[in-house]
Amino acid sequence: MIKNRRTLLAVLGMLLLKPFAALAAWNEQAFGAKTAADALSGLGAPSPAPSKDIVIDAPQIAENGAVVPIEVMSNIPGTTSIAVVIEKNPFPLAGKFDFKDGALPFVKLNVKMGETSDVRVLAMAGGKPFVATREIKVTIGGCGG
Amino acid sequence: MAGPMKMRATLAGGNTEVRVLMSHPMTTAQMKEGLHHIRNVVVKQNGKTVVEAEISQAVSRNPVFSFRLKGGAKGDKIEVSWLDNKGESNKIETAVA
């Protein structure tokens, strides 16, 4: 009886926990990728089309690689997500932002850059991947302790 | 340790501009503290999810993000929450000023 009750509680616990686990999505494949190409594949966008409608606002030269401000906006109609990929970082994918109805495809964030690198901004629009690239020079790298 | 959050939500150019600061070490695997970073960020407008993000250890310590929401009005409730790779979480709610 007690055993059954415990089993029941365990099952209930799993049912309750599962929706939370599902909410906290984490793309292990894309974030674990060690090259930009693998990160793009992990995001389901191995060969994005270059686009001038993705606007990247970032410094040409970042003095401190520990805090590099990057502002990105997609003017491609129907943009549903934006990802920031830092080519030469040990793990290039810095973040992926999904925009639902009600949000503009815009984000500003601070990232760490180990060295001078191309930064690729990927936008998904109508299920199709687009990309813009911008080089940011780093004077002092920001990935050490 | 994860500390308090700060947030400001204002109307600008017909849209809602959300600026949020999260106190978090955001350490990488190469650092002596080991890998400890926020993984998930969710932005809600009046209870409805508008932005869902996954972020890596490449985001700077004490992350600051800006988001833009379409339209909006004074008094709208904006909530931002995060969850890290160790299961710690935090959230903040504010009304659009």
gemmi code that builds the backbone of each chain (N, CA, C; Angstrom):
import gemmi

chains = {
    "A": [
        ("MET", (0.842, -1.216, 0.000), (0.000, 0.000, 0.000), (0.867, 1.253, 0.000)),
        ("ILE", (1.792, 1.285, 1.005), (2.698, 2.435, 1.078), (3.545, 2.508, -0.184)),
        ("LYS", (3.973, 1.324, -0.602), (4.807, 1.275, -1.798), (4.029, 1.840, -2.998)),
        ("ASN", (2.774, 1.437, -3.067), (1.949, 1.934, -4.175), (1.786, 3.442, -4.114)),
        ("ARG", (1.623, 3.895, -2.871), (1.435, 5.338, -2.720), (2.695, 6.084, -3.158)),
        ("ARG", (3.857, 5.488, -2.773), (5.129, 6.112, -3.175), (5.255, 6.143, -4.695)),
        ("THR", (4.870, 5.029, -5.303), (4.962, 4.949, -6.763), (4.077, 6.017, -7.383)),
        ("LEU", (2.876, 6.116, -6.803), (1.913, 7.095, -7.313), (2.487, 8.512, -7.186)),
        ("LEU", (3.093, 8.792, -6.011), (3.679, 10.117, -5.790), (4.806, 10.381, -6.779)),
        ("ALA", (5.615, 9.338, -7.015), (6.741, 9.495, -7.946), (6.221, 9.821, -9.344)),
        ("VAL", (5.175, 9.115, -9.744), (4.599, 9.334, -11.079), (4.010, 10.747, -11.165)),
        ("LEU", (3.285, 11.128, -10.104), (2.704, 12.479, -10.074), (3.806, 13.529, -10.139)),
        ("GLY", (4.885, 13.272, -9.385), (6.014, 14.197, -9.363), (6.601, 14.372, -10.744)),
        ("MET", (6.753, 13.269, -11.461), (7.314, 13.330, -12.802), (6.398, 14.115, -13.741)),
        ("LEU", (5.099, 13.863, -13.578), (4.136, 14.564, -14.435), (4.182, 16.068, -14.173)),
        ("LEU", (4.366, 16.408, -12.895), (4.415, 17.828, -12.548), (5.706, 18.474, -13.023)),
        ("LEU", (6.807, 17.737, -12.934), (8.110, 18.312, -13.287), (8.294, 18.424, -14.788)),
        ("LYS", (7.687, 17.499, -15.503), (7.950, 17.437, -16.937), (7.668, 18.744, -17.701)),
        ("PRO", (6.532, 19.405, -17.437), (6.281, 20.638, -18.196), (7.371, 21.679, -17.987)),
        ("PHE", (7.951, 21.730, -16.758), (9.005, 22.706, -16.491), (10.254, 22.356, -17.287)),
        ("ALA", (10.564, 21.059, -17.321), (11.734, 20.624, -18.079), (11.550, 20.982, -19.549)),
        ("ALA", (10.330, 20.817, -20.025), (10.056, 21.093, -21.436), (10.181, 22.591, -21.729)),
        ("LEU", (9.812, 23.416, -20.760), (9.903, 24.865, -20.940), (11.348, 25.320, -21.077)),
        ("ALA", (12.226, 24.678, -20.297), (13.621, 25.101, -20.297), (14.379, 24.401, -21.421)),
        ("ALA", (14.130, 24.847, -22.637), (14.783, 24.251, -23.797), (16.264, 24.599, -23.809)),
        ("TRP", (17.067, 23.667, -24.259), (18.512, 23.904, -24.358), (19.033, 23.087, -25.527)),
        ("ASN", (19.483, 23.756, -26.554), (19.964, 23.089, -27.765), (21.425, 22.673, -27.581)),
        ("GLU", (21.573, 21.488, -26.983), (22.905, 20.961, -26.657), (23.804, 20.886, -27.893)),
        ("GLN", (23.222, 20.458, -28.992), (24.013, 20.275, -30.218), (24.596, 21.609, -30.708)),
        ("ALA", (23.755, 22.641, -30.749), (24.206, 23.932, -31.257), (25.148, 24.623, -30.272)),
        ("PHE", (24.813, 24.566, -28.967), (25.640, 25.263, -27.982), (26.939, 24.511, -27.693)),
        ("GLY", (26.950, 23.193, -27.925), (28.153, 22.400, -27.697), (29.098, 22.416, -28.895)),
        ("ALA", (28.650, 22.996, -30.007), (29.456, 23.012, -31.236), (30.713, 23.842, -31.048)),
        ("LYS", (31.813, 23.361, -31.612), (33.096, 24.079, -31.471), (33.490, 24.863, -32.707)),
        ("THR", (32.685, 24.768, -33.754), (32.922, 25.609, -34.932), (31.606, 26.307, -35.281)),
        ("ALA", (31.738, 27.465, -35.953), (30.542, 28.216, -36.342), (29.674, 27.373, -37.285)),
        ("ALA", (30.330, 26.618, -38.174), (29.579, 25.785, -39.132), (28.732, 24.747, -38.397)),
        ("ASP", (29.328, 24.113, -37.367), (28.581, 23.113, -36.598), (27.457, 23.764, -35.791)),
        ("ALA", (27.713, 24.983, -35.308), (26.676, 25.699, -34.552), (25.487, 25.994, -35.464)),
        ("LEU", (25.772, 26.441, -36.692), (24.698, 26.735, -37.644), (23.930, 25.456, -37.989)),
        ("SER", (24.654, 24.352, -38.167), (23.982, 23.077, -38.439), (23.083, 22.693, -37.275)),
        ("GLY", (23.602, 22.906, -36.055), (22.835, 22.575, -34.855), (21.561, 23.399, -34.736)),
        ("LEU", (21.593, 24.582, -35.351), (20.411, 25.449, -35.333), (19.489, 25.134, -36.517)),
        ("GLY", (19.877, 24.139, -37.309), (19.057, 23.777, -38.469), (19.210, 24.756, -39.614)),
        ("ALA", (20.363, 25.467, -39.660), (20.583, 26.476, -40.698), (22.007, 26.365, -41.253)),
        ("PRO", (22.333, 25.216, -41.873), (23.708, 25.008, -42.313), (24.191, 25.993, -43.380)),
        ("SER", (23.297, 26.433, -44.265), (23.761, 27.360, -45.308), (22.813, 28.541, -45.473)),
        ("PRO", (22.896, 29.505, -44.533), (22.013, 30.670, -44.597), (22.383, 31.596, -45.756)),
        ("ALA", (21.392, 32.305, -46.277), (21.627, 33.249, -47.370), (22.059, 34.593, -46.800)),
        ("PRO", (23.122, 35.204, -47.343), (23.547, 36.518, -46.861), (22.429, 37.542, -47.048)),
        ("SER", (22.248, 38.410, -46.043), (21.193, 39.415, -46.127), (21.676, 40.749, -45.590)),
        ("LYS", (21.319, 41.822, -46.313), (21.666, 43.172, -45.848), (20.583, 43.708, -44.911)),
        ("ASP", (19.525, 42.936, -44.732), (18.424, 43.390, -43.886), (18.590, 43.000, -42.426)),
        ("ILE", (19.729, 42.403, -42.120), (20.056, 42.149, -40.718), (21.059, 43.231, -40.328)),
        ("VAL", (20.673, 44.042, -39.350), (21.519, 45.173, -38.959), (22.275, 44.832, -37.675)),
        ("ILE", (23.600, 44.942, -37.749), (24.441, 44.662, -36.575), (25.090, 45.970, -36.139)),
        ("ASP", (24.836, 46.366, -34.900), (25.456, 47.572, -34.372), (26.418, 47.140, -33.264)),
        ("ALA", (27.711, 47.271, -33.553), (28.731, 46.860, -32.586), (29.986, 47.676, -32.838)),
        ("PRO", (30.854, 47.779, -31.836), (32.085, 48.547, -32.058), (32.994, 47.828, -33.056)),
        ("GLN", (33.755, 48.610, -33.855), (34.723, 47.994, -34.758), (35.869, 47.405, -33.955)),
        ("ILE", (36.230, 48.140, -32.903), (37.303, 47.687, -32.021), (36.769, 47.652, -30.600)),
        ("ALA", (36.859, 46.477, -29.969), (36.449, 46.344, -28.576), (37.707, 46.296, -27.733)),
        ("GLU", (37.836, 47.271, -26.816), (39.043, 47.294, -25.994), (39.037, 46.152, -24.996)),
        ("ASN", (37.862, 45.828, -24.486), (37.745, 44.789, -23.468), (36.877, 43.648, -24.006)),
        ("GLY", (37.507, 42.509, -24.280), (36.781, 41.358, -24.821), (35.795, 40.732, -23.840)),
        ("ALA", (35.878, 41.141, -22.562), (34.957, 40.565, -21.573), (33.556, 41.150, -21.694)),
        ("VAL", (33.465, 42.358, -22.266), (32.167, 43.022, -22.411), (32.115, 43.725, -23.765)),
        ("VAL", (31.589, 43.031, -24.759), (31.459, 43.604, -26.097), (29.968, 43.792, -26.388)),
        ("PRO", (29.519, 45.053, -26.475), (28.087, 45.274, -26.717), (27.720, 45.025, -28.183)),
        ("ILE", (26.693, 44.225, -28.384), (26.223, 43.936, -29.742), (24.709, 44.153, -29.784)),
        ("GLU", (24.284, 44.955, -30.765), (22.850, 45.202, -30.943), (22.471, 44.662, -32.306)),
        ("VAL", (21.455, 43.839, -32.380), (21.061, 43.273, -33.667), (19.566, 43.439, -33.902)),
        ("MET", (19.234, 43.675, -35.167), (17.841, 43.824, -35.543), (17.662, 43.215, -36.929)),
        ("SER", (16.572, 42.502, -37.113), (16.299, 41.965, -38.437), (15.138, 42.732, -39.058)),
        ("ASN", (15.377, 43.243, -40.276), (14.298, 43.913, -41.015), (13.674, 42.968, -42.030)),
        ("ILE", (14.014, 41.680, -41.933), (13.425, 40.703, -42.851), (12.018, 40.386, -42.346)),
        ("PRO", (10.987, 40.587, -43.200), (9.623, 40.328, -42.729), (9.472, 38.883, -42.248)),
        ("GLY", (8.755, 38.725, -41.154), (8.470, 37.381, -40.645), (9.618, 36.757, -39.870)),
        ("THR", (10.551, 37.585, -39.395), (11.668, 37.036, -38.600), (11.141, 36.477, -37.275)),
        ("THR", (11.485, 35.229, -37.003), (11.012, 34.586, -35.773), (12.134, 34.330, -34.774)),
        ("SER", (13.390, 34.329, -35.255), (14.469, 34.140, -34.291), (15.777, 34.726, -34.791)),
        ("ILE", (16.637, 35.067, -33.838), (17.959, 35.632, -34.137), (18.976, 34.874, -33.284)),
        ("ALA", (20.105, 34.497, -33.890), (21.175, 33.848, -33.140), (22.481, 34.595, -33.393)),
        ("VAL", (23.310, 34.673, -32.347), (24.603, 35.353, -32.449), (25.704, 34.301, -32.336)),
        ("VAL", (26.545, 34.249, -33.385), (27.594, 33.233, -33.459), (28.949, 33.938, -33.580)),
        ("ILE", (29.828, 33.700, -32.612), (31.153, 34.338, -32.600), (32.169, 33.307, -33.077)),
        ("GLU", (32.531, 33.471, -34.349), (33.341, 32.494, -35.072), (34.511, 31.898, -34.276)),
        ("LYS", (35.314, 32.750, -33.635), (36.544, 32.234, -33.023), (36.455, 31.939, -31.531)),
        ("ASN", (35.260, 32.033, -30.946), (35.129, 31.635, -29.548), (35.189, 30.109, -29.446)),
        ("PRO", (35.641, 29.574, -28.288), (35.727, 28.107, -28.145), (34.382, 27.426, -28.431)),
        ("PHE", (33.304, 28.063, -27.960), (31.954, 27.607, -28.292), (31.271, 28.792, -28.970)),
        ("PRO", (31.207, 28.785, -30.301), (30.799, 29.996, -31.043), (29.389, 30.528, -30.763)),
        ("LEU", (28.425, 29.652, -30.487), (27.054, 30.151, -30.308), (26.908, 30.865, -28.965)),
        ("ALA", (26.610, 32.158, -29.013), (26.475, 32.948, -27.784), (25.036, 32.988, -27.305)),
        ("GLY", (24.096, 32.989, -28.247), (22.703, 33.048, -27.831), (21.754, 32.914, -28.995)),
        ("LYS", (20.550, 32.457, -28.660), (19.508, 32.319, -29.664), (18.226, 32.889, -29.056)),
        ("PHE", (17.593, 33.782, -29.778), (16.430, 34.504, -29.253), (15.227, 34.238, -30.140)),
        ("ASP", (14.186, 33.677, -29.555), (12.950, 33.423, -30.306), (11.960, 34.537, -30.003)),
        ("PHE", (11.470, 35.165, -31.064), (10.526, 36.273, -30.904), (9.130, 35.817, -31.274)),
        ("LYS", (8.230, 35.897, -30.298), (6.838, 35.505, -30.531), (6.072, 36.733, -31.009)),
        ("ASP", (4.810, 36.492, -31.306), (3.920, 37.584, -31.675), (3.962, 38.617, -30.537)),
        ("GLY", (4.239, 39.860, -30.849), (4.291, 40.875, -29.791), (5.686, 41.404, -29.548)),
        ("ALA", (6.711, 40.695, -30.041), (8.086, 41.176, -29.868), (8.683, 41.537, -31.215)),
        ("LEU", (9.522, 42.583, -31.233), (10.242, 42.939, -32.452), (11.523, 42.105, -32.506)),
        ("PRO", (11.967, 41.714, -33.705), (13.197, 40.919, -33.816), (14.428, 41.775, -33.557)),
        ("PHE", (14.604, 42.118, -32.307), (15.665, 43.018, -31.861), (16.197, 42.526, -30.529)),
        ("VAL", (17.506, 42.591, -30.368), (18.072, 42.310, -29.053), (19.407, 43.023, -28.923)),
        ("LYS", (19.682, 43.477, -27.706), (20.987, 44.053, -27.409), (21.545, 43.266, -26.242)),
        ("LEU", (22.807, 42.851, -26.366), (23.423, 42.074, -25.297), (24.917, 42.351, -25.249)),
        ("ASN", (25.559, 41.914, -24.152), (27.014, 42.013, -24.033), (27.578, 40.613, -24.102)),
        ("VAL", (28.615, 40.446, -24.927), (29.214, 39.110, -25.056), (30.712, 39.156, -24.761)),
        ("LYS", (31.255, 37.947, -24.512), (32.701, 37.809, -24.324), (33.298, 37.343, -25.641)),
        ("MET", (34.444, 37.923, -25.980), (35.153, 37.483, -27.178), (36.603, 37.201, -26.821)),
        ("GLY", (37.072, 36.022, -27.139), (38.434, 35.626, -26.803), (39.471, 36.342, -27.642)),
        ("GLU", (39.114, 36.678, -28.872), (40.053, 37.333, -29.786), (39.250, 37.986, -30.911)),
        ("THR", (39.954, 38.723, -31.772), (39.326, 39.332, -32.942), (38.620, 38.242, -33.748)),
        ("SER", (37.376, 38.528, -34.149), (36.605, 37.466, -34.798), (35.484, 38.042, -35.654)),
        ("ASP", (35.090, 37.259, -36.629), (33.848, 37.559, -37.327), (32.703, 37.188, -36.396)),
        ("VAL", (31.683, 38.039, -36.370), (30.473, 37.728, -35.620), (29.362, 37.551, -36.643)),
        ("ARG", (28.739, 36.403, -36.623), (27.662, 36.143, -37.568), (26.327, 36.226, -36.852)),
        ("VAL", (25.404, 36.937, -37.458), (24.062, 37.017, -36.898), (23.115, 36.310, -37.854)),
        ("LEU", (22.494, 35.271, -37.313), (21.590, 34.444, -38.096), (20.153, 34.853, -37.792)),
        ("ALA", (19.341, 34.999, -38.830), (17.917, 35.278, -38.612), (17.098, 34.229, -39.357)),
        ("MET", (16.097, 33.694, -38.678), (15.175, 32.762, -39.327), (13.915, 33.558, -39.655)),
        ("ALA", (13.514, 33.499, -40.928), (12.306, 34.221, -41.338), (11.530, 33.335, -42.301)),
        ("GLY", (10.275, 33.083, -41.968), (9.457, 32.200, -42.794), (10.094, 30.828, -42.951)),
        ("GLY", (10.809, 30.395, -41.909), (11.448, 29.087, -41.941), (12.753, 29.058, -42.716)),
        ("LYS", (13.151, 30.199, -43.282), (14.402, 30.248, -44.058), (15.492, 30.992, -43.289)),
        ("PRO", (16.737, 30.490, -43.361), (17.831, 31.144, -42.638), (18.555, 32.219, -43.447)),
        ("PHE", (18.853, 33.340, -42.784), (19.605, 34.440, -43.387), (20.741, 34.813, -42.436)),
        ("VAL", (21.803, 35.399, -42.995), (22.942, 35.731, -42.147), (23.600, 37.040, -42.565)),
        ("ALA", (24.144, 37.737, -41.571), (24.985, 38.914, -41.813), (26.233, 38.730, -40.964)),
        ("THR", (27.367, 39.222, -41.464), (28.635, 39.024, -40.758), (29.333, 40.353, -40.540)),
        ("ARG", (29.983, 40.472, -39.398), (30.655, 41.707, -39.035), (31.891, 41.335, -38.237)),
        ("GLU", (33.036, 41.940, -38.586), (34.242, 41.648, -37.818), (34.370, 42.619, -36.656)),
        ("ILE", (34.694, 42.084, -35.489), (34.966, 42.933, -34.327), (36.396, 42.637, -33.865)),
        ("LYS", (37.204, 43.687, -33.813), (38.585, 43.527, -33.360), (38.624, 43.645, -31.840)),
        ("VAL", (39.383, 42.732, -31.224), (39.466, 42.722, -29.766), (40.899, 42.987, -29.340)),
        ("THR", (41.076, 43.983, -28.470), (42.419, 44.332, -27.985), (42.851, 43.383, -26.870)),
        ("ILE", (41.979, 43.200, -25.873), (42.270, 42.283, -24.763), (41.159, 41.245, -24.694)),
        ("GLY", (41.532, 39.988, -24.851), (40.541, 38.909, -24.875), (39.786, 38.765, -23.574)),
        ("GLY", (38.577, 38.231, -23.644), (37.723, 38.178, -22.458), (37.269, 36.796, -22.054)),
        ("CYS", (38.055, 35.760, -22.370), (37.587, 34.417, -22.027), (38.389, 33.785, -20.909)),
        ("GLY", (39.440, 34.476, -20.419), (40.253, 33.897, -19.366), (39.620, 34.066, -18.004)),
        ("GLY", (40.329, 33.622, -16.937), (39.787, 33.732, -15.584), (40.041, 35.144, -15.093)),
    ],
    "B": [
        ("MET", (27.472, 33.961, -6.622), (26.041, 33.728, -6.355), (25.168, 34.661, -7.196)),
        ("ALA", (24.030, 34.167, -7.495), (23.080, 34.972, -8.262), (22.456, 36.013, -7.340)),
        ("GLY", (22.461, 37.239, -7.760), (21.926, 38.319, -6.948), (20.668, 38.902, -7.550)),
        ("PRO", (20.336, 40.117, -7.133), (19.084, 40.729, -7.580), (19.090, 41.122, -9.062)),
        ("MET", (17.909, 41.375, -9.569), (17.757, 41.829, -10.952), (17.260, 43.271, -10.917)),
        ("LYS", (17.475, 43.953, -12.050), (16.926, 45.297, -12.193), (16.275, 45.363, -13.563)),
        ("MET", (15.198, 46.109, -13.671), (14.544, 46.211, -14.979), (13.880, 47.567, -15.126)),
        ("ARG", (13.870, 48.044, -16.387), (13.185, 49.280, -16.712), (12.407, 49.028, -17.991)),
        ("ALA", (11.159, 49.381, -18.013), (10.350, 49.225, -19.221), (9.685, 50.557, -19.520)),
        ("THR", (9.960, 51.079, -20.708), (9.434, 52.404, -21.054), (8.852, 52.388, -22.461)),
        ("LEU", (7.963, 53.338, -22.720), (7.411, 53.483, -24.071), (8.352, 54.378, -24.869)),
        ("ALA", (8.698, 53.921, -26.071), (9.596, 54.705, -26.928), (9.229, 54.439, -28.381)),
        ("GLY", (8.889, 55.521, -29.093), (8.573, 55.387, -30.510), (7.417, 54.432, -30.790)),
        ("GLY", (6.443, 54.413, -29.888), (5.279, 53.562, -30.099), (5.480, 52.116, -29.676)),
        ("ASN", (6.699, 51.775, -29.240), (6.976, 50.417, -28.778), (7.389, 50.424, -27.306)),
        ("THR", (7.503, 49.238, -26.753), (7.943, 49.109, -25.370), (9.389, 48.651, -25.359)),
        ("GLU", (10.240, 49.432, -24.724), (11.660, 49.104, -24.628), (11.909, 48.516, -23.245)),
        ("VAL", (12.427, 47.301, -23.215), (12.698, 46.633, -21.944), (14.198, 46.486, -21.775)),
        ("ARG", (14.716, 46.973, -20.648), (16.136, 46.824, -20.359), (16.231, 46.109, -19.024)),
        ("VAL", (16.940, 44.972, -19.031), (16.983, 44.174, -17.817), (18.416, 43.779, -17.476)),
        ("LEU", (18.729, 43.821, -16.190), (20.051, 43.430, -15.702), (19.894, 42.236, -14.765)),
        ("MET", (20.731, 41.235, -14.968), (20.706, 40.039, -14.127), (22.055, 39.919, -13.432)),
        ("SER", (22.040, 39.742, -12.116), (23.311, 39.551, -11.411), (23.674, 38.077, -11.500)),
        ("HIS", (24.720, 37.763, -12.225), (25.110, 36.360, -12.392), (26.575, 36.286, -12.793)),
        ("PRO", (27.355, 35.329, -12.207), (28.787, 35.257, -12.524), (29.087, 34.904, -13.987)),
        ("MET", (28.239, 34.123, -14.640), (28.446, 33.745, -16.047), (29.875, 33.252, -16.287)),
        ("THR", (30.293, 32.271, -15.508), (31.663, 31.765, -15.659), (31.720, 30.640, -16.693)),
        ("THR", (32.875, 30.568, -17.368), (33.060, 29.541, -18.399), (33.761, 28.329, -17.793)),
        ("ALA", (33.805, 27.248, -18.549), (34.461, 26.023, -18.091), (35.957, 26.243, -17.871)),
        ("GLN", (36.536, 27.225, -18.596), (37.986, 27.479, -18.467), (38.329, 28.237, -17.185)),
        ("MET", (37.345, 28.902, -16.590), (37.613, 29.665, -15.377), (37.673, 28.730, -14.174)),
        ("LYS", (38.357, 29.205, -13.106), (38.529, 28.328, -11.947), (37.201, 28.013, -11.255)),
        ("GLU", (36.239, 28.886, -11.402), (34.932, 28.667, -10.777), (34.144, 27.563, -11.491)),
        ("GLY", (34.525, 27.250, -12.724), (33.817, 26.236, -13.505), (32.597, 26.807, -14.214)),
        ("LEU", (32.002, 25.983, -15.065), (30.883, 26.431, -15.891), (29.643, 26.764, -15.054)),
        ("HIS", (29.236, 28.004, -15.093), (28.032, 28.430, -14.371), (27.437, 29.602, -15.142)),
        ("HIS", (26.397, 29.316, -15.890), (25.840, 30.385, -16.720), (24.322, 30.244, -16.867)),
        ("ILE", (23.696, 31.367, -17.106), (22.262, 31.374, -17.381), (22.051, 30.673, -18.719)),
        ("ARG", (21.030, 29.833, -18.788), (20.726, 29.121, -20.036), (19.468, 29.673, -20.695)),
        ("ASN", (18.472, 29.957, -19.874), (17.175, 30.337, -20.428), (16.709, 31.680, -19.893)),
        ("VAL", (16.182, 32.495, -20.787), (15.599, 33.786, -20.412), (14.228, 33.873, -21.070)),
        ("VAL", (13.229, 34.257, -20.281), (11.879, 34.393, -20.822), (11.339, 35.788, -20.493)),
        ("VAL", (10.789, 36.454, -21.501), (10.177, 37.774, -21.317), (8.677, 37.629, -21.537)),
        ("LYS", (7.899, 38.117, -20.571), (6.439, 38.075, -20.707), (5.856, 39.483, -20.653)),
        ("GLN", (4.832, 39.688, -21.464), (4.117, 40.964, -21.489), (2.679, 40.652, -21.094)),
        ("ASN", (2.245, 41.176, -19.959), (0.907, 40.878, -19.431), (0.628, 39.369, -19.413)),
        ("GLY", (1.624, 38.612, -18.963), (1.461, 37.174, -18.796), (1.688, 36.334, -20.037)),
        ("LYS", (1.881, 36.987, -21.180), (2.057, 36.250, -22.435), (3.539, 36.262, -22.832)),
        ("THR", (4.074, 35.065, -23.130), (5.489, 34.973, -23.498), (5.735, 35.654, -24.843)),
        ("VAL", (6.685, 36.595, -24.866), (6.997, 37.300, -26.111), (8.416, 37.021, -26.617)),
        ("VAL", (9.338, 36.734, -25.702), (10.704, 36.373, -26.110), (11.145, 35.175, -25.281)),
        ("GLU", (11.747, 34.199, -25.963), (12.345, 33.051, -25.288), (13.768, 32.936, -25.793)),
        ("ALA", (14.733, 32.963, -24.876), (16.123, 32.909, -25.311), (16.879, 31.778, -24.639)),
        ("GLU", (17.847, 31.251, -25.375), (18.828, 30.319, -24.812), (20.169, 31.019, -24.967)),
        ("ILE", (20.928, 31.118, -23.875), (22.216, 31.810, -23.964), (23.345, 30.938, -23.413)),
        ("SER", (24.571, 31.257, -23.821), (25.725, 30.442, -23.437), (26.623, 31.195, -22.466)),
        ("GLN", (27.722, 30.550, -22.107), (28.718, 31.173, -21.224), (29.415, 32.352, -21.886)),
        ("ALA", (29.168, 32.568, -23.190), (29.782, 33.695, -23.903), (29.093, 35.023, -23.603)),
        ("VAL", (27.972, 34.981, -22.892), (27.339, 36.240, -22.498), (28.087, 36.777, -21.268)),
        ("SER", (28.356, 38.081, -21.262), (29.176, 38.703, -20.217), (28.576, 38.547, -18.825)),
        ("ARG", (29.452, 38.659, -17.817), (29.054, 38.621, -16.416), (27.998, 39.706, -16.153)),
        ("ASN", (27.074, 39.420, -15.257), (25.958, 40.320, -14.957), (25.281, 40.793, -16.248)),
        ("PRO", (24.626, 39.842, -16.936), (24.063, 40.136, -18.261), (23.053, 41.289, -18.264)),
        ("VAL", (23.162, 42.094, -19.317), (22.195, 43.170, -19.550), (21.609, 42.934, -20.943)),
        ("PHE", (20.304, 42.897, -21.029), (19.649, 42.724, -22.326), (18.660, 43.857, -22.565)),
        ("SER", (18.519, 44.223, -23.836), (17.417, 45.095, -24.227), (16.557, 44.357, -25.224)),
        ("PHE", (15.256, 44.484, -25.053), (14.288, 43.896, -25.975), (13.295, 44.976, -26.376)),
        ("ARG", (12.639, 44.784, -27.525), (11.597, 45.720, -27.947), (10.306, 44.970, -28.210)),
        ("LEU", (9.248, 45.441, -27.568), (7.944, 44.813, -27.759), (7.061, 45.765, -28.555)),
        ("LYS", (6.258, 45.170, -29.454), (5.388, 45.991, -30.307), (4.323, 46.689, -29.461)),
        ("GLY", (4.147, 47.973, -29.711), (3.081, 48.716, -29.038), (3.255, 48.738, -27.538)),
        ("GLY", (2.157, 48.501, -26.849), (2.201, 48.510, -25.395), (1.619, 49.779, -24.831)),
        ("ALA", (1.352, 49.761, -23.534), (0.750, 50.912, -22.872), (1.309, 51.025, -21.462)),
        ("LYS", (1.193, 52.236, -20.932), (1.623, 52.485, -19.567), (0.889, 51.522, -18.632)),
        ("GLY", (1.624, 50.910, -17.716), (0.997, 49.983, -16.767), (1.049, 48.520, -17.190)),
        ("ASP", (1.430, 48.260, -18.443), (1.592, 46.860, -18.875), (2.565, 46.163, -17.927)),
        ("LYS", (2.270, 44.909, -17.618), (3.169, 44.165, -16.732), (4.212, 43.414, -17.562)),
        ("ILE", (5.475, 43.688, -17.283), (6.569, 43.000, -17.961), (7.280, 42.129, -16.935)),
        ("GLU", (7.458, 40.846, -17.281), (8.168, 39.927, -16.390), (9.332, 39.305, -17.138)),
        ("VAL", (10.487, 39.272, -16.497), (11.642, 38.592, -17.088), (12.144, 37.570, -16.077)),
        ("SER", (12.358, 36.334, -16.540), (12.868, 35.298, -15.651), (14.048, 34.603, -16.291)),
        ("TRP", (14.915, 34.024, -15.472), (16.038, 33.245, -16.003), (16.229, 31.971, -15.218)),
        ("LEU", (16.898, 31.006, -15.876), (17.212, 29.706, -15.281), (18.634, 29.377, -15.705)),
        ("ASP", (19.480, 28.956, -14.726), (20.863, 28.657, -15.125), (21.146, 27.162, -15.179)),
        ("ASN", (22.395, 26.812, -15.525), (22.744, 25.401, -15.731), (22.819, 24.619, -14.428)),
        ("LYS", (22.733, 25.309, -13.278), (22.710, 24.606, -11.990), (21.310, 24.573, -11.389)),
        ("GLY", (20.333, 25.037, -12.149), (18.950, 24.990, -11.685), (18.534, 26.202, -10.871)),
        ("GLU", (19.440, 27.173, -10.683), (19.064, 28.404, -9.982), (18.233, 29.268, -10.917)),
        ("SER", (17.351, 30.068, -10.339), (16.522, 30.923, -11.183), (16.172, 32.207, -10.443)),
        ("ASN", (15.652, 33.160, -11.186), (15.213, 34.402, -10.581), (14.250, 35.073, -11.555)),
        ("LYS", (13.448, 35.992, -11.040), (12.587, 36.775, -11.943), (12.264, 38.132, -11.357)),
        ("ILE", (11.832, 39.012, -12.240), (11.490, 40.373, -11.825), (10.268, 40.811, -12.638)),
        ("GLU", (9.427, 41.611, -11.992), (8.270, 42.128, -12.722), (8.196, 43.635, -12.511)),
        ("THR", (7.836, 44.337, -13.553), (7.688, 45.773, -13.421), (6.549, 46.251, -14.322)),
        ("ALA", (6.029, 47.446, -14.047), (4.997, 48.008, -14.901), (5.627, 49.012, -15.844)),
        ("VAL", (5.151, 49.068, -17.077), (5.682, 50.002, -18.060), (5.420, 51.430, -17.578)),
        ("ALA", (6.485, 52.243, -17.567), (6.361, 53.627, -17.100), (6.113, 54.564, -18.268)),
    ],
}
model = gemmi.Model(1)
for chain_id, residues in chains.items():
    chain = gemmi.Chain(chain_id)
    for i, (resn, *xyz) in enumerate(residues, 1):
        res = gemmi.Residue()
        res.name, res.seqid = resn, gemmi.SeqId(i, " ")
        for name, pos in zip(("N", "CA", "C"), xyz):
            atom = gemmi.Atom()
            atom.name, atom.element = name, gemmi.Element(name[0])
            atom.pos, atom.b_iso = gemmi.Position(*pos), 0.0
            res.add_atom(atom)
        chain.add_residue(res)
    model.add_chain(chain)
structure = gemmi.Structure()
structure.add_model(model)
structure.setup_entities()
